[in-house]
Amino acid sequence: METSQGNTPFTSIEGLPTDIPILSENNGDLMKTVSQEMTMYYFTSRLSVKEVADFYLAGMAENGWEVMSETTQADMYYWVFMKGDTRQVMITTASNGETSTVSIIVEET
């Protein structure tokens, strides 16, 4: 697992496909885990869960991703996005008190 510590927001994520938007208002606490054929990126933001959700729904749509499934609960959003016939990305955001957590899981093709 790779971890980026500190309070300086990151503006790029090594290995993240360029058609997945990066939330610039992050806390600079990126963690990356590679397991089997999936890569998970995890970080937090001071934005509300709703603001993070709106950012990813709009950004993914702008980049040609289609929502295949969506689950929402009180302070949690979960989507599966597809692009083409083979590319799939799962994005989850949830409230964690004063911050929102974001996880992006990319299936390697």
C-alpha positions as CSV (number, residue, x, y, z in Angstrom):
1,M,0.0,0.0,0.0
2,E,1.3,3.4,-0.9
3,T,0.4,6.4,1.3
4,S,0.8,10.1,0.7
5,Q,0.8,12.0,4.0
6,G,0.4,15.7,4.7
7,N,-2.0,18.4,4.3
8,T,-1.1,19.5,0.8
9,P,-3.9,18.5,-1.6
10,F,-2.7,16.3,-4.5
11,T,-3.6,17.3,-8.0
12,S,-2.7,14.1,-9.8
13,I,-2.8,10.4,-8.9
14,E,-0.2,8.1,-10.4
15,G,-1.9,5.2,-12.2
16,L,-5.4,6.7,-12.1
17,P,-6.9,6.7,-15.6
18,T,-7.0,10.3,-16.9
19,D,-10.8,10.1,-17.6
20,I,-11.6,9.7,-13.9
21,P,-11.7,13.2,-12.3
22,I,-9.6,14.1,-9.3
23,L,-11.3,16.0,-6.5
24,S,-8.9,18.9,-6.0
25,E,-10.4,19.8,-2.7
26,N,-8.8,16.8,-0.9
27,N,-6.9,16.6,2.4
28,G,-3.7,15.2,0.8
29,D,-4.1,11.9,2.5
30,L,-4.1,9.5,-0.6
31,M,-3.8,5.8,0.0
32,K,-3.4,3.3,-2.9
33,T,-3.9,-0.4,-2.7
34,V,-3.4,-2.9,-5.5
35,S,-5.1,-6.3,-5.1
36,Q,-5.6,-8.9,-7.8
37,E,-7.0,-7.1,-10.8
38,M,-8.2,-4.0,-8.9
39,T,-6.6,-0.8,-7.7
40,M,-8.2,1.2,-4.8
41,Y,-7.6,4.9,-4.2
42,Y,-8.8,6.3,-0.9
43,F,-8.7,9.8,0.5
44,T,-10.7,12.4,2.4
45,S,-12.1,15.8,1.8
46,R,-13.5,18.6,3.9
47,L,-16.3,19.0,1.4
48,S,-19.7,17.6,2.3
49,V,-20.7,14.1,1.0
50,K,-23.3,15.8,-1.2
51,E,-20.7,18.1,-2.7
52,V,-18.4,15.2,-3.4
53,A,-21.2,13.2,-4.9
54,D,-22.2,16.0,-7.2
55,F,-18.6,16.4,-8.3
56,Y,-18.2,12.8,-9.3
57,L,-21.6,12.4,-10.9
58,A,-21.0,15.4,-13.1
59,G,-17.3,14.7,-13.8
60,M,-17.8,11.1,-14.7
61,A,-20.7,11.9,-17.0
62,E,-18.6,14.7,-18.7
63,N,-15.9,12.1,-19.3
64,G,-18.3,9.6,-21.0
65,W,-18.9,7.3,-18.0
66,E,-22.4,5.8,-17.5
67,V,-24.0,5.0,-14.1
68,M,-24.8,1.3,-14.1
69,S,-26.0,1.2,-10.5
70,E,-26.4,3.7,-7.7
71,T,-27.0,3.2,-4.0
72,T,-27.7,6.0,-1.6
73,Q,-28.2,6.0,2.2
74,A,-28.2,8.7,4.8
75,D,-24.6,9.9,4.4
76,M,-23.3,7.5,1.8
77,Y,-23.3,7.3,-2.0
78,Y,-22.1,4.3,-4.1
79,W,-21.9,4.0,-7.8
80,V,-20.7,1.6,-10.5
81,F,-19.8,3.4,-13.7
82,M,-19.2,1.7,-17.0
83,K,-17.4,3.0,-20.1
84,G,-17.5,0.9,-23.2
85,D,-18.0,-2.8,-22.8
86,T,-15.1,-3.5,-20.5
87,R,-14.2,-0.6,-18.2
88,Q,-15.7,-0.4,-14.8
89,V,-15.1,1.9,-11.9
90,M,-16.7,1.9,-8.4
91,I,-16.8,5.2,-6.4
92,T,-18.0,5.5,-2.8
93,T,-18.2,8.6,-0.7
94,A,-19.4,8.7,2.9
95,S,-19.5,11.1,5.8
96,N,-16.9,10.6,8.5
97,G,-17.7,13.3,10.9
98,E,-16.0,16.5,9.7
99,T,-14.7,14.9,6.6
100,S,-16.0,12.9,3.6
101,T,-14.2,9.7,2.6
102,V,-13.8,8.9,-1.1
103,S,-12.8,5.5,-2.5
104,I,-12.3,4.8,-6.2
105,I,-11.9,1.2,-7.3
106,V,-10.6,0.6,-10.8
107,E,-10.9,-2.8,-12.3
108,E,-7.8,-3.5,-14.5
109,T,-8.7,-4.7,-18.0
